[in-house]
Amino acid sequence: MITDMSVKTVEQLCLACGLCCDGTLFDHVQLGPDDDAKKLKTLGLPVTVSRSQPPVTRFRQPCAALCADRTCRLYADRPRQCRDFECGVYKDAKAGRISFTAALRQVKKARQQADNIRRLLRALGDTEEERPLGERFRRMQRRMESTITDEAANHTFAELGLAVHAFNLLAHKKFYTKADAP
């Protein structure tokens, strides 16, 4: 067990990462009963309420409160889902199962993979950076399946599919966690 890391050092991972806020890992944040949707909307989050029964209150990622330096301008008022989420890399570093350096390498690898997905989406004509990455991929997939495209676009889309698959494997192995996981 690695014990040379302070909580502050481990929390620096979030500032190096931001994948849970920038639309890479999640498409939206669902508000809970303890969250003040009106206040969050007043603070600039685009909170919506679904028409489903029961209604679901949420806002889309990338988060409007995410700053360029990956800090949160609403950190003190952030929703419960944001307060509770700790990715697997963070948990492993916090518990001393991996070193801070190893955690940063995992974050860097994930960010590089996500950036490659964004690059491929742009190459296929998708420039909607304000949308979550998963949604952008699904929209591109529908577009590619419904239109006739040239060989180069098909090749780029195949490369995109492989990149998304590789990222999803990494995300499920290293970033997504179960609520009861250590």
N, C-alpha and C positions, 0 to 999 in steps of 0.2 A: 504494500500500500504506500502510495506517494503522499507525503505529508508536508511538503515544502511550499505549498501554495496558500496564500491568504485568500479570503473571500473576495477582496477587492481585485486580486489578480484573476480569479475565476470569472468574476463579473465582467472583466474586460473582454471576455469571449463574446459577449453580447454585442459590444461595440465593434468587434471585428467581424461579426456575422450579420445579424439583422434578417436572416432568412425567414424567421417566423413573422416578421412585420412587413417585408417588402413584396409580398405576393408570391414568393417562391414556394414555401411549404404549405400555405393555407390560402384558400380563395376568399374566405370571409371570417369574421369574428362574431360569434353568436353571443348576445347579451343574456345575462342571467337575471333572475328576479331581484338580486341585490344591486344590479347596475342601474344607474339613473340615466335612462335613454335621453330624456329631455336635456339634461345637463351636458351629456356627451355631444349631443347635436349642437347645442349652443357653443360648445368648445371647438366645433368644426368638423366633427366626424359625420360622414354621410349616413346616418342611421336610418334604416328602413324597417318597416313591419310588413311581413308577408300576409297574404290573404288566406293562407292555410289555417286549418283548425287543428290544434291551437296555433295562434299566430306566432311567428318566429321573428324576433327583433335582432337585427345584425347590421354590420357594415362591411363593405367590400375591402379587400386588400388590393394593392398596397395601401397601408394605413396612411391616412391623411396627416397623422400626427408624427410620422417618422421623418426625422430631420436628415439632412445630407450626411451628418457625422454619425448616423445610426442611433442617435439618442431619441427619446420620446418626449415631445413637448407637453404631453399630458400624463407623464409618468405617475404623478401622485393621484391622478383621477382615472387611471386606466381601468378598463373592464376586468371583471373577475377572470375570464378566460386568459387574458394577458398576464394577470398577476400569478395565476396558477401554473401556467405552462413553463416547463423547464425541459429543454431538449436533452436527448441522450448524451450528447457530447458534453454539455454543461454538467449534467448529473455525474458523468464519469469523472470529469475533472474535479468537481466539487468533492466527490467521495475519495479522490486520490487514486482511482483506478487507472487513470492515464495522466501523463504530465501535461502541463500547460502548453508546452511546445508541440506535443502530439495532438492536443485538442485544436490548436491553431492550424496545424497541417490539415486536419479533417475539415475545418471550416473553410480553409483556402481551397481545398479540393472541391468541396460542394459549391462554393461561389464560382469557381472556374467552370464547373459543369453547367451551372445555371446561366452564366454569361454566354457559354457556347450555345445553349438552347435559345437564348434571346437573339444571338447573332444569326442563327439559322432561321428563326421566325422572321427577322428583318429581311433576310435574303429572299424569303418567300412572299414578301410584301406586307407583313404584319408589323406595324409600327405602334400599336396601341399599348405603349409601355405602362399606361395607367390601369391596365387590367391585370388580374392575377395570371401567373404563368400557366397554371393548369388550364384555365379558361381559354387562354390564347391558343394553347396547343389543341384543345378540343375543337375550337372554332376553325383552326387551320385544317384539322383532320376532316371535318365536315366539308369544308371548301374543296379540299383536294379530292374527296370522294365524289363530289357532285359536279365537278368541271373537268374538262379535258385539258390536260397540261402537257407540256413538252418533257422530253427525256431529262433535261437538266433539272427542272422543277421536281420531277419524280425522284431523281437521285438525291436532291437536297432534302426532300420530305422523308426519304428513307433514312438519311443521316440524322434528321431530326427525331424520328421515331426511336432510333437506337440511342440517341443522346438522352431523350426523355426516359427511356427504360433504364439506362445506366444511372441516371440521377435518382429515379424512384427507388432503385435497389439500395443506393447509398443512403437516401433519406430514411427509408424504412429500417435499415440496419443501424444507423448512427444518430438520427435526429428525432424521429417520431418515437413517442414513449406511451406506455399504458399508464393510467392514473396511479396504479398501485405499484409500479416499478420503482426500484430504489434510485 
